[in-house]
């Protein structure tokens, strides 16, 4: 039987990040430019939080909590408690924790430094590949559906 893979086999390496003092509008622009929804927030090389497009839209749609949209900074809306794992962590453990806690992203570190990010999109892609591999091993094809 194969060993359960680690998170590093399916994470997105070298993720984009943003500084806490940057405008929220810049975070949204960066996310749109790269078709991503989560940004680690970094301060002098240290992870201090996470911001998501969903969080930003919820704040902006609520009237930006008294802040002018242009003045709102990433630090004002970032989540400080970030689920962080080492890149050697087993994938099944990460997935279980994400499911139990209803999490959409995980920051992956190597020796305490940002190494990657793993999101629900990465999880879906990895699961699709797992299913295709199971079908191939069983002698079936990947047919019967639409290609991803």
N, C-alpha and C positions, 0 to 999 in steps of 0.2 A: 504494500500500500504506500502511496506517495505521502510525503510529509506535508502538513498544512503550511501553505506559503506565508511569508511575512508581509507586512504592510508595504515594504519597499518594492515588492514586485508589482503592485498595482497603483501606487500613489502617483501623483503628478509631481515630478521633481522640479526644484528651483521655481517655486511659485512666485507670482508677482506679489508685492507687498506695498504697504503705504505707511507714511509717518502719521502720528497722532494729530499734528498741527495742520495737516492738509485739509482743504475744504471738502466737505461731503460731496459736492458737485464733481470734484476731481476724482474721487473714488468711484462714483457712478460712471464717469467717462472712461476710466481705466477698465472697469468691468465690461462696459459695452464694447470698447475697442478690442478686447481679448476674449469676449464671449464667456466670461466667468461670473460667478456670483458670490465668491468669498475672497476676502483679502486679509491675510495676517497683518496686524498693526505692529510695526517695529520701531523701536526707539534706541538709537545707538547700538544696533545689532542685537538687541534683546526683544523677544516677543512679549508684548504687553497687552495684546488683545486681538480680537477678530471683528471684522465688520462684514455684513452681508448686504446684498442688494435688497433683500426683503426687509431687513432692519431699517435701511435708509428710506425705502419707500413708505414704510409704516410711519416713520417720524415725519417725513415731508408731507404725507397725506393728512397728518393730524395737525398741521399748522406749525411744524418745527418747534413745538414747545416754547414759543415766545422768541425764538431766535430767527433772525432774518435768514432766509434760505442760503444766501451767499456767505453769511458769516458763520454758519454752522460747520464745526470742525469734526473730523473723524473721532477725536477723543470724546466728544459729547455723546456719541451714540454707540461706540464700540462695546463689545462684550468683553469684560476683563477676565472672566473665568473661561478659559479655553481648554478643551479636551486635547491633551498633548500626549503622544506616544513616541517611543523610540522606534527607529526604522526596523529594528529586529522583532518588534511585537508581532505575535501571530495574528493573521488576518481574521480568523474566526472570533477571537477575543474582541478585536476592535469592532467588528460588525455587530456582535451581541450587545456590546456597550452602547453603540450608536442606536440600535433598535430599542433597547430598554429605556434609554434616556431621550429618545426622539431627537437625535442630533443629526444635523445635516452636513457637518464637516469635522475633520480631525486635522490637527497640525502634527506633522511628523518631524522629529528632530534627530540629530546625530550629535552625540556628545553635547547636548543642550542647545545646539544651534539649529535654526530652521533648515530643514532638508527637503521638505515636501508638504503637500496637502492631499488629503483624501476626502472626497465629497460623495454625496449620494449619487452623482453622475458617474464617478469612478466605480462605485459599488455596482451600479446597474451594468456598466460595461464589462466589469470582471465577471459578474454572474452570467451574462449572455455568453461570454467566451467559455465559461465553465460548462454551460449547457451544450454548446456546440461540441466541445471536446467529449462530453459524455455520449452524445449522439454518434460521433465518429467512432468511438471505442465500441459502441453497441452495434456498429455496422450500418447505421443509418446515416443519412446526410443531414445537412443543415437546412434542407428545403422545407417547404410547407408553410412558409411565412415570408414576410418581407425582409429584405436585407437591411441591416443597420448601417 
